Amino acid sequence: MSGGAYGDTEAVPRVGGAVGGTGGGCLAGTNAARGEYTHYVDGDDWLEPDMESALMAALIETGADIAVTGYIDTRGIRHPAGSVPAGTYDRAALEEA
């Protein structure tokens, strides 16, 4: 992450240098991660001020391993989070299916 509006903090470290595009940036960030969760953000993404805390609260409240969000495009059109219905899923049950 380039720091940007959040600057360089322990919670949001800067991962810089030539990393080879989006895939390289994700890999560099994953390798530098020190926490329990990661959140991938591209250069054209906009995060609302409370987005990270809302995602973390949902993960903690539900015990989920992943949080998926939708997005709002540049025209203001909302796009839902895709084809995975909202809810909490049991990993063991999914692995058996």
Residue, then its C-alpha position, 0 to 999 in steps of 0.5 A: m500500500s502506498g500510504g496515501a490518506y492513511g499514511d504509513t502506520e503499523a496497521v497499514p504498512r507501505v509496500g513499495g518498489a517495482v512489484g510487477g502489476t496487480g498480482g505482484g502487488c498482492l503477492a508483495g503485500t501478502n508476504a509483508a502481512r503480519g496480521e490475521y487478516t489481509h485486505y486487497v485494495d487496488g489503486d482505483d478503489w475507494l474505501e469509506p472511512d469506516m469500511e475496515s472497522a465494519l468488515m472486522a466487526a462482521l468477521i469477529e461477530t460471525g467467526a467468518d474466515i472471509a468478508v466479501t463486499g460489493y462496489i459502487d462504480t464511477r456512475g454511482i451504480r451499486h454492484p452486489a458482492g457477487s454470486v455468494p449468498a450472504g451468510t455464515y458458512d461451515r468450512a467442514a460442511l463445504e469441504e465435505a460437499 
